[in-house]
Amino acid sequence: MINLSQRSFKKLLIALAIYLTSLFAANTLGLKIMPFLFGSHLSVAVFSFPVVFLMTDVIGEVYGKKIAKLFVLAGFISTALFIAYSLLSLAMPWSVDGEWVREGYNQIFGISARIAVASLVAFLIAEYQDVLSFFFFREKLKIKLFWLRSLLSNIWSQFLDSTIFMVIAFAGVYPTDTLISIIITWWLYKVAMGALYTPLSYAGIRLLQDKKKQTPTI
């Protein structure tokens, strides 16, 4: 078991809060899409979801693989519990005084079982793969070039996340050509945002590390 000072423990809890908040933001706010280049569309989750994958890289860099996997497990349990609460809330009867918000509430939180399963399966597989691939490249590069290790692991894990989610949630709903187009576009957007967030990853590592420890080699 890793030994943490009180200060480091507080930092870890704050990092977990950022991780879970970014995950919930992506899963809920991501319903909104905005216009993008060449007539395409982009979910607003592109701002928060890359933080989820980058955070496990940062945590893994500072605290190791076991703590990074613990973050993934916490995210999975939290998401599953949130979905269960949502379904329970939707099943409960409405009071007459609350009918005015019923349609909007049900539309926002009425996640179908198929999409819920797609979200959980994609998250669990992609996040664990992100951790494993990050440490694979970490071993090969001898703890050097954090930005490259993070980028390579995110290219792979984000592809898995986009593909698994879209196939489980929308196979048979959209034509195959359209589905492939959505997967590729969404994957590239997330990877690009993750690359733009790289300076924040270095800032996070410096904040989490003890002063005596060295920061990763650029």
Order of alpha helices (4+ residues) and beta strands (2+ residues): alpha-beta-beta-alpha-alpha-alpha-alpha-alpha-alpha-alpha
